[in-house]
Amino acid sequence: MIRVVLADDQPLVRDGLAILLASSGEIEVVGEAGDGLAALAVAAETRPDVVVMDIRMPRMDGLEATARLTQAKATPQAKPGVLILTTFDHDDHVYGALAAGAAGFLLKDASVRELIEAVKIVDRGDALLAPSVTRRLIADNAFARRRAGPASKAAGAAAASLTPRELDVLGLIAKGLSNAEIARSLVVSEQTVKTHVAHILGKLGVRDRTQAVVFAFENGLAAAP
């Protein structure tokens, strides 16, 4: 059973999400919060697997709460994955969410099936972006515009260290594919994909798949879906 905390400032939204997630039979909502500060407290108390987080909330917004959750001094196993679920898909929100350490970004117009699958994806450690958001970010090159000059040389050297197959895997990660989906796409075993992912994270010096996605967008390594 996947343990989830819901953070949204609208009680009706939280109630609806709780019902929808419970309908899967695989997800249990163990806590709710109406703002970022409350989300931190509830997460500390309930130790969820995933926090479904809105962005615009009083006292502390979802981006700050996400950063505090993902950067807390705890073992990786004790840190919940954060799925941003919001009405707003502005580039700054997406970039801010990923930079803060969110594992996924989904819009509130997603279907029930997409929401449940997104929670499962984040729970197993994969990265997720809403397809519409991914397409626009790539088309606009929004992430690449944020590159800082001094960091570009180091990033370029890291990118150059990736093998052609690792670049293929990174591109598919940036499209939101899971390890199983990447394995099917490249006709290799899932264990082989896991090995490639581990090498990619090590070479790029990033902490997880989500940060690898950020790197791919920032450095033009993500091809349009």
C-alpha positions as CSV (number, residue, x, y, z in Angstrom):
1,M,0.0,0.0,0.0
2,I,1.4,3.4,-1.0
3,R,1.1,5.9,1.9
4,V,0.2,9.4,0.7
5,V,-0.2,12.9,2.2
6,L,-2.3,15.5,0.4
7,A,-1.3,19.2,0.6
8,D,-3.8,21.6,-0.9
9,D,-5.4,24.7,0.6
10,Q,-8.9,23.7,-0.6
11,P,-10.6,21.1,1.6
12,L,-13.0,20.0,-1.2
13,V,-10.0,19.3,-3.5
14,R,-8.3,17.2,-0.8
15,D,-11.6,15.3,-0.1
16,G,-12.0,14.6,-3.8
17,L,-8.4,13.5,-4.3
18,A,-8.6,11.2,-1.2
19,I,-11.6,9.5,-2.7
20,L,-10.1,9.1,-6.1
21,L,-6.8,7.8,-4.8
22,A,-8.5,5.3,-2.4
23,S,-10.5,3.9,-5.4
24,S,-7.3,2.4,-6.7
25,G,-7.1,-0.1,-3.8
26,E,-3.3,0.5,-3.7
27,I,-3.1,3.9,-2.2
28,E,-3.9,5.0,1.4
29,V,-4.2,8.7,2.3
30,V,-2.5,9.0,5.7
31,G,-2.7,12.7,6.2
32,E,-3.8,16.1,4.8
33,A,-2.5,19.6,5.0
34,G,-3.8,23.0,4.0
35,D,-0.5,24.8,3.6
36,G,3.2,24.1,3.2
37,L,4.1,24.3,6.9
38,A,1.4,21.9,7.8
39,A,2.5,19.6,5.0
40,L,6.0,19.4,6.6
41,A,4.5,18.6,10.0
42,V,2.1,16.0,8.7
43,A,4.8,14.4,6.6
44,A,7.1,14.2,9.6
45,E,4.4,12.6,11.7
46,T,3.1,10.1,9.1
47,R,6.2,9.3,7.1
48,P,4.4,8.9,3.8
49,D,5.8,7.4,0.6
50,V,4.5,10.3,-1.6
51,V,3.3,13.8,-0.9
52,V,0.9,15.2,-3.5
53,M,1.6,19.0,-3.3
54,D,-0.2,22.0,-4.6
55,I,1.9,25.1,-5.4
56,R,-0.1,28.1,-4.3
57,M,-0.8,27.8,-0.6
58,P,-0.8,30.2,2.4
59,R,2.0,30.5,4.9
60,M,4.4,28.4,2.8
61,D,4.0,27.5,-0.9
62,G,4.4,24.1,-2.3
63,L,7.8,24.8,-3.9
64,E,9.4,25.8,-0.5
65,A,7.8,22.9,1.2
66,T,9.0,20.5,-1.5
67,A,12.6,21.9,-1.1
68,R,12.5,21.4,2.6
69,L,11.1,17.8,2.3
70,T,13.6,16.7,-0.3
71,Q,16.6,18.4,1.3
72,A,15.9,17.3,4.9
73,K,18.6,15.4,6.7
74,A,17.2,11.9,6.4
75,T,18.1,8.8,4.6
76,P,16.7,8.6,1.0
77,Q,14.4,5.8,2.2
78,A,12.8,8.2,4.8
79,K,12.2,11.0,2.3
80,P,8.9,11.0,0.5
81,G,8.7,11.5,-3.2
82,V,6.8,14.8,-4.1
83,L,4.3,15.0,-6.8
84,I,3.3,18.5,-7.7
85,L,-0.4,18.6,-8.7
86,T,-1.5,22.1,-9.7
87,T,-3.7,24.2,-12.0
88,F,-0.7,26.3,-13.0
89,D,1.8,25.1,-15.7
90,H,3.9,28.2,-16.0
91,D,7.6,27.5,-16.9
92,D,8.8,29.0,-13.7
93,H,6.6,26.8,-11.6
94,V,7.8,23.6,-13.5
95,Y,11.4,24.6,-13.2
96,G,11.0,25.6,-9.6
97,A,9.3,22.3,-8.7
98,L,12.0,20.2,-10.4
99,A,14.8,22.3,-9.0
100,A,13.3,22.0,-5.5
101,G,13.5,18.2,-5.9
102,A,9.9,17.2,-6.9
103,A,9.8,13.9,-8.6
104,G,6.8,14.7,-10.7
105,F,4.6,17.5,-12.1
106,L,1.0,16.9,-13.1
107,L,-1.8,19.3,-13.9
108,K,-5.2,19.1,-12.2
109,D,-6.9,18.4,-15.5
110,A,-5.3,14.9,-15.5
111,S,-7.6,11.9,-15.5
112,V,-8.1,9.7,-12.4
113,R,-6.0,7.0,-14.1
114,E,-3.2,9.4,-14.8
115,L,-3.2,10.7,-11.2
116,I,-3.1,7.2,-9.8
117,E,-0.3,6.2,-12.2
118,A,1.6,9.3,-11.3
119,V,1.6,8.5,-7.6
120,K,2.8,5.0,-8.4
121,I,5.6,6.4,-10.7
122,V,6.8,8.8,-8.0
123,D,6.6,6.0,-5.4
124,R,9.0,3.8,-7.3
125,G,11.5,6.6,-7.8
126,D,10.8,7.5,-11.4
127,A,10.4,11.0,-12.8
128,L,7.2,12.3,-14.3
129,L,6.2,15.5,-16.2
130,A,2.8,16.1,-17.7
131,P,3.2,15.5,-21.5
132,S,1.8,18.9,-22.4
133,V,4.3,20.6,-20.1
134,T,7.2,18.5,-21.4
135,R,6.4,19.4,-25.0
136,R,6.2,23.1,-24.3
137,L,9.3,23.2,-22.3
138,I,11.3,21.5,-25.0
139,A,9.8,23.7,-27.8
140,D,10.4,26.9,-25.9
141,N,13.8,25.8,-24.7
142,A,12.8,27.2,-21.4
143,F,15.3,25.3,-19.3
144,A,18.2,26.0,-21.6
145,R,17.7,29.8,-21.2
146,R,18.4,29.5,-17.5
147,R,21.9,28.1,-18.0
148,A,24.6,30.1,-16.2
149,G,27.8,30.8,-18.2
150,P,30.3,29.5,-15.6
151,A,28.4,26.3,-15.1
152,S,28.1,25.5,-18.8
153,K,31.6,24.2,-19.2
154,A,31.2,21.8,-16.4
155,A,27.8,20.7,-17.7
156,G,29.2,20.3,-21.2
157,A,32.0,18.1,-19.9
158,A,29.5,16.0,-17.9
159,A,27.3,15.6,-20.9
160,A,30.3,14.6,-23.1
161,S,31.1,11.8,-20.7
162,L,27.8,10.0,-21.5
163,T,27.9,7.2,-23.9
164,P,25.5,7.2,-26.9
165,R,23.3,4.6,-25.1
166,E,23.3,6.6,-21.9
167,L,22.2,9.7,-23.9
168,D,19.4,7.6,-25.3
169,V,18.3,6.6,-21.9
170,L,18.6,10.1,-20.6
171,G,16.4,11.4,-23.4
172,L,13.7,8.8,-22.6
173,I,13.9,9.6,-18.9
174,A,13.3,13.3,-19.9
175,K,10.1,12.1,-21.7
176,G,8.8,10.7,-18.5
177,L,9.3,7.0,-19.4
178,S,9.7,4.5,-16.6
179,N,12.6,1.9,-16.5
180,A,10.2,-0.7,-17.8
181,E,9.1,1.5,-20.7
182,I,12.7,2.4,-21.5
183,A,13.7,-1.3,-21.5
184,R,10.9,-2.0,-24.0
185,S,11.8,0.9,-26.2
186,L,15.5,0.0,-26.4
187,V,14.9,-3.8,-26.3
188,V,17.1,-4.4,-23.3
189,S,16.4,-5.8,-19.8
190,E,15.1,-3.5,-17.1
191,Q,18.2,-4.3,-15.0
192,T,20.3,-3.0,-17.9
193,V,18.3,0.2,-17.8
194,K,18.8,0.5,-14.1
195,T,22.6,0.2,-14.6
196,H,22.5,2.9,-17.3
197,V,20.5,5.2,-15.0
198,A,23.0,4.7,-12.2
199,H,25.9,5.6,-14.5
200,I,24.1,8.7,-15.8
201,L,23.4,10.0,-12.3
202,G,27.0,9.4,-11.3
203,K,28.5,11.1,-14.4
204,L,26.2,14.1,-14.2
205,G,26.7,14.5,-10.4
206,V,22.9,14.6,-9.8
207,R,21.1,13.1,-6.9
208,D,18.1,11.5,-8.7
209,R,16.2,11.0,-11.9
210,T,14.4,14.3,-11.6
211,Q,17.6,16.2,-11.4
212,A,18.8,14.3,-14.5
213,V,15.6,15.6,-16.3
214,V,16.5,19.1,-15.3
215,F,20.0,18.6,-16.6
216,A,18.7,17.2,-19.9
217,F,16.4,20.2,-20.5
218,E,19.1,22.7,-19.4
219,N,21.6,21.3,-21.8
220,G,19.6,20.5,-24.9
221,L,19.7,16.7,-24.4
222,A,15.9,16.3,-24.4
223,A,14.3,15.7,-27.8
224,A,10.8,16.6,-28.5
225,P,8.3,13.8,-28.0
